[in-house]
Amino acid sequence: MSLYKHNYRAYTGEVTPLWSRVGVMARYALDEVWSSKIAIGLFVLSLLPFVVFLILIYLANNPIARALIIRGSSRALPINEQFFLVMLEIQSWLALAITSWIAPRVITFDLADNALPILLSHPISRAGYVFGKFIAMVASLSLITWFPCFLLFIYQSYASPTPWMMEHLSIGVGLVAGSLIWIAFISLVGLALSSWVKWRVVATGAIFAAVFVPAGVGGVVSAILRTRWGFLLNVPVMMTTLWRRLLGRTEDAAGLDFGLPTPAIVVMLLLACVVCLAMLNARVRAREVVRG
């Protein structure tokens, strides 16, 4: 039978739900992340601070063990907002280092191999593709940010000889909220920059540059103009200030406060996320135009 005599009709069978299609993208992205031995090694190393802080909590709540281990000292180890803030900061910056490695693996390979036209020819939208990659990033980074921090919060509540959890519930909420804000921000930054750079090594450097180069510019602006608003370009300062306030502290250990309003910090983070989404929208396409 000739080809033109065939009768074609639309597919009328069962269609998979949208969430399952996004789940497929997330599953394969997670497989790509954990297929790297370097990524596994980085994740293991990132959990070492968790072990150290776990031992400190044990010593803080066990005076006998503390007196035996710390040369007979019975001095109390304070487990307060500052303690958990230090843990959150350490894990968050380790998460940035891991993001610079895994984000290019999640999306750069698809672009370098020209796989996007094939992937987007399946019943999944560009938004679903990006959301699946984003879920993989959030799931991976959660293992080294809010999850170990919240485990420490739970263990402190259990080990404390006096009721502790309800009195310090804001710390637990702040740990989770601060971690999720940071995860969402660095995940979008990592995916956006990786989508525009096909070389993984360059993408890794670009992620670090996107965080620390504006920080230097903001410091110069603040010093020259003698204003605090230049620190809105300084991601480390903004996030440290936001983390302190979420955990119930208004100043750092040295008694410093940059005076940045919380709404201004939130607006800057949202603006950065919008820019990253615009970059992804412009780059993730079913076809690529080559100008000769």
Secondary structure as a PSIPRED ss2 file (coil, helix, strand):
# PSIPRED VFORMAT (PSIPRED V4.0)

   1 M C   1.000  0.000  0.000
   2 S C   1.000  0.000  0.000
   3 L H   0.000  1.000  0.000
   4 Y H   0.000  1.000  0.000
   5 K H   0.000  1.000  0.000
   6 H C   1.000  0.000  0.000
   7 N C   1.000  0.000  0.000
   8 Y C   1.000  0.000  0.000
   9 R C   1.000  0.000  0.000
  10 A C   1.000  0.000  0.000
  11 Y C   1.000  0.000  0.000
  12 T C   1.000  0.000  0.000
  13 G C   1.000  0.000  0.000
  14 E C   1.000  0.000  0.000
  15 V C   1.000  0.000  0.000
  16 T C   1.000  0.000  0.000
  17 P C   1.000  0.000  0.000
  18 L H   0.000  1.000  0.000
  19 W H   0.000  1.000  0.000
  20 S H   0.000  1.000  0.000
  21 R H   0.000  1.000  0.000
  22 V H   0.000  1.000  0.000
  23 G H   0.000  1.000  0.000
  24 V H   0.000  1.000  0.000
  25 M H   0.000  1.000  0.000
  26 A H   0.000  1.000  0.000
  27 R H   0.000  1.000  0.000
  28 Y H   0.000  1.000  0.000
  29 A H   0.000  1.000  0.000
  30 L H   0.000  1.000  0.000
  31 D H   0.000  1.000  0.000
  32 E H   0.000  1.000  0.000
  33 V H   0.000  1.000  0.000
  34 W H   0.000  1.000  0.000
  35 S C   1.000  0.000  0.000
  36 S C   1.000  0.000  0.000
  37 K H   0.000  1.000  0.000
  38 I H   0.000  1.000  0.000
  39 A H   0.000  1.000  0.000
  40 I H   0.000  1.000  0.000
  41 G H   0.000  1.000  0.000
  42 L H   0.000  1.000  0.000
  43 F H   0.000  1.000  0.000
  44 V H   0.000  1.000  0.000
  45 L H   0.000  1.000  0.000
  46 S H   0.000  1.000  0.000
  47 L C   1.000  0.000  0.000
  48 L H   0.000  1.000  0.000
  49 P H   0.000  1.000  0.000
  50 F H   0.000  1.000  0.000
  51 V H   0.000  1.000  0.000
  52 V H   0.000  1.000  0.000
  53 F H   0.000  1.000  0.000
  54 L H   0.000  1.000  0.000
  55 I H   0.000  1.000  0.000
  56 L H   0.000  1.000  0.000
  57 I H   0.000  1.000  0.000
  58 Y H   0.000  1.000  0.000
  59 L H   0.000  1.000  0.000
  60 A H   0.000  1.000  0.000
  61 N C   1.000  0.000  0.000
  62 N C   1.000  0.000  0.000
  63 P H   0.000  1.000  0.000
  64 I H   0.000  1.000  0.000
  65 A H   0.000  1.000  0.000
  66 R H   0.000  1.000  0.000
  67 A H   0.000  1.000  0.000
  68 L H   0.000  1.000  0.000
  69 I H   0.000  1.000  0.000
  70 I C   1.000  0.000  0.000
  71 R C   1.000  0.000  0.000
  72 G C   1.000  0.000  0.000
  73 S C   1.000  0.000  0.000
  74 S C   1.000  0.000  0.000
  75 R C   1.000  0.000  0.000
  76 A C   1.000  0.000  0.000
  77 L C   1.000  0.000  0.000
  78 P C   1.000  0.000  0.000
  79 I C   1.000  0.000  0.000
  80 N C   1.000  0.000  0.000
  81 E H   0.000  1.000  0.000
  82 Q H   0.000  1.000  0.000
  83 F H   0.000  1.000  0.000
  84 F H   0.000  1.000  0.000
  85 L H   0.000  1.000  0.000
  86 V H   0.000  1.000  0.000
  87 M H   0.000  1.000  0.000
  88 L H   0.000  1.000  0.000
  89 E H   0.000  1.000  0.000
  90 I H   0.000  1.000  0.000
  91 Q H   0.000  1.000  0.000
  92 S H   0.000  1.000  0.000
  93 W H   0.000  1.000  0.000
  94 L H   0.000  1.000  0.000
  95 A H   0.000  1.000  0.000
  96 L H   0.000  1.000  0.000
  97 A H   0.000  1.000  0.000
  98 I H   0.000  1.000  0.000
  99 T H   0.000  1.000  0.000
 100 S H   0.000  1.000  0.000
 101 W H   0.000  1.000  0.000
 102 I H   0.000  1.000  0.000
 103 A H   0.000  1.000  0.000
 104 P H   0.000  1.000  0.000
 105 R H   0.000  1.000  0.000
 106 V H   0.000  1.000  0.000
 107 I H   0.000  1.000  0.000
 108 T H   0.000  1.000  0.000
 109 F H   0.000  1.000  0.000
 110 D H   0.000  1.000  0.000
 111 L H   0.000  1.000  0.000
 112 A H   0.000  1.000  0.000
 113 D C   1.000  0.000  0.000
 114 N C   1.000  0.000  0.000
 115 A C   1.000  0.000  0.000
 116 L H   0.000  1.000  0.000
 117 P H   0.000  1.000  0.000
 118 I H   0.000  1.000  0.000
 119 L H   0.000  1.000  0.000
 120 L H   0.000  1.000  0.000
 121 S C   1.000  0.000  0.000
 122 H C   1.000  0.000  0.000
 123 P C   1.000  0.000  0.000
 124 I C   1.000  0.000  0.000
 125 S C   1.000  0.000  0.000
 126 R H   0.000  1.000  0.000
 127 A H   0.000  1.000  0.000
 128 G H   0.000  1.000  0.000
 129 Y H   0.000  1.000  0.000
 130 V H   0.000  1.000  0.000
 131 F H   0.000  1.000  0.000
 132 G H   0.000  1.000  0.000
 133 K H   0.000  1.000  0.000
 134 F H   0.000  1.000  0.000
 135 I H   0.000  1.000  0.000
 136 A H   0.000  1.000  0.000
 137 M H   0.000  1.000  0.000
 138 V H   0.000  1.000  0.000
 139 A H   0.000  1.000  0.000
 140 S H   0.000  1.000  0.000
 141 L H   0.000  1.000  0.000
 142 S H   0.000  1.000  0.000
 143 L C   1.000  0.000  0.000
 144 I C   1.000  0.000  0.000
 145 T C   1.000  0.000  0.000
 146 W H   0.000  1.000  0.000
 147 F H   0.000  1.000  0.000
 148 P H   0.000  1.000  0.000
 149 C H   0.000  1.000  0.000
 150 F H   0.000  1.000  0.000
 151 L H   0.000  1.000  0.000
 152 L H   0.000  1.000  0.000
 153 F H   0.000  1.000  0.000
 154 I H   0.000  1.000  0.000
 155 Y H   0.000  1.000  0.000
 156 Q H   0.000  1.000  0.000
 157 S H   0.000  1.000  0.000
 158 Y H   0.000  1.000  0.000
 159 A H   0.000  1.000  0.000
 160 S C   1.000  0.000  0.000
 161 P C   1.000  0.000  0.000
 162 T C   1.000  0.000  0.000
 163 P C   1.000  0.000  0.000
 164 W C   1.000  0.000  0.000
 165 M C   1.000  0.000  0.000
 166 M H   0.000  1.000  0.000
 167 E H   0.000  1.000  0.000
 168 H H   0.000  1.000  0.000
 169 L H   0.000  1.000  0.000
 170 S H   0.000  1.000  0.000
 171 I H   0.000  1.000  0.000
 172 G H   0.000  1.000  0.000
 173 V H   0.000  1.000  0.000
 174 G H   0.000  1.000  0.000
 175 L H   0.000  1.000  0.000
 176 V H   0.000  1.000  0.000
 177 A H   0.000  1.000  0.000
 178 G H   0.000  1.000  0.000
 179 S H   0.000  1.000  0.000
 180 L H   0.000  1.000  0.000
 181 I H   0.000  1.000  0.000
 182 W H   0.000  1.000  0.000
 183 I H   0.000  1.000  0.000
 184 A H   0.000  1.000  0.000
 185 F H   0.000  1.000  0.000
 186 I H   0.000  1.000  0.000
 187 S H   0.000  1.000  0.000
 188 L H   0.000  1.000  0.000
 189 V H   0.000  1.000  0.000
 190 G H   0.000  1.000  0.000
 191 L H   0.000  1.000  0.000
 192 A H   0.000  1.000  0.000
 193 L H   0.000  1.000  0.000
 194 S H   0.000  1.000  0.000
 195 S H   0.000  1.000  0.000
 196 W H   0.000  1.000  0.000
 197 V C   1.000  0.000  0.000
 198 K C   1.000  0.000  0.000
 199 W C   1.000  0.000  0.000
 200 R H   0.000  1.000  0.000
 201 V H   0.000  1.000  0.000
 202 V H   0.000  1.000  0.000
 203 A H   0.000  1.000  0.000
 204 T H   0.000  1.000  0.000
 205 G H   0.000  1.000  0.000
 206 A H   0.000  1.000  0.000
 207 I H   0.000  1.000  0.000
 208 F H   0.000  1.000  0.000
 209 A H   0.000  1.000  0.000
 210 A H   0.000  1.000  0.000
 211 V H   0.000  1.000  0.000
 212 F H   0.000  1.000  0.000
 213 V H   0.000  1.000  0.000
 214 P H   0.000  1.000  0.000
 215 A H   0.000  1.000  0.000
 216 G H   0.000  1.000  0.000
 217 V H   0.000  1.000  0.000
 218 G H   0.000  1.000  0.000
 219 G H   0.000  1.000  0.000
 220 V H   0.000  1.000  0.000
 221 V H   0.000  1.000  0.000
 222 S H   0.000  1.000  0.000
 223 A H   0.000  1.000  0.000
 224 I H   0.000  1.000  0.000
 225 L H   0.000  1.000  0.000
 226 R C   1.000  0.000  0.000
 227 T C   1.000  0.000  0.000
 228 R C   1.000  0.000  0.000
 229 W H   0.000  1.000  0.000
 230 G H   0.000  1.000  0.000
 231 F H   0.000  1.000  0.000
 232 L H   0.000  1.000  0.000
 233 L H   0.000  1.000  0.000
 234 N C   1.000  0.000  0.000
 235 V H   0.000  1.000  0.000
 236 P H   0.000  1.000  0.000
 237 V H   0.000  1.000  0.000
 238 M H   0.000  1.000  0.000
 239 M H   0.000  1.000  0.000
 240 T H   0.000  1.000  0.000
 241 T H   0.000  1.000  0.000
 242 L H   0.000  1.000  0.000
 243 W H   0.000  1.000  0.000
 244 R H   0.000  1.000  0.000
 245 R H   0.000  1.000  0.000
 246 L H   0.000  1.000  0.000
 247 L C   1.000  0.000  0.000
 248 G C   1.000  0.000  0.000
 249 R C   1.000  0.000  0.000
 250 T C   1.000  0.000  0.000
 251 E C   1.000  0.000  0.000
 252 D C   1.000  0.000  0.000
 253 A C   1.000  0.000  0.000
 254 A C   1.000  0.000  0.000
 255 G C   1.000  0.000  0.000
 256 L C   1.000  0.000  0.000
 257 D C   1.000  0.000  0.000
 258 F C   1.000  0.000  0.000
 259 G C   1.000  0.000  0.000
 260 L C   1.000  0.000  0.000
 261 P C   1.000  0.000  0.000
 262 T H   0.000  1.000  0.000
 263 P H   0.000  1.000  0.000
 264 A H   0.000  1.000  0.000
 265 I H   0.000  1.000  0.000
 266 V H   0.000  1.000  0.000
 267 V H   0.000  1.000  0.000
 268 M H   0.000  1.000  0.000
 269 L H   0.000  1.000  0.000
 270 L H   0.000  1.000  0.000
 271 L H   0.000  1.000  0.000
 272 A H   0.000  1.000  0.000
 273 C H   0.000  1.000  0.000
 274 V H   0.000  1.000  0.000
 275 V H   0.000  1.000  0.000
 276 C H   0.000  1.000  0.000
 277 L H   0.000  1.000  0.000
 278 A H   0.000  1.000  0.000
 279 M H   0.000  1.000  0.000
 280 L H   0.000  1.000  0.000
 281 N H   0.000  1.000  0.000
 282 A H   0.000  1.000  0.000
 283 R H   0.000  1.000  0.000
 284 V C   1.000  0.000  0.000
 285 R C   1.000  0.000  0.000
 286 A C   1.000  0.000  0.000
 287 R C   1.000  0.000  0.000
 288 E C   1.000  0.000  0.000
 289 V C   1.000  0.000  0.000
 290 V C   1.000  0.000  0.000
 291 R C   1.000  0.000  0.000
 292 G C   1.000  0.000  0.000
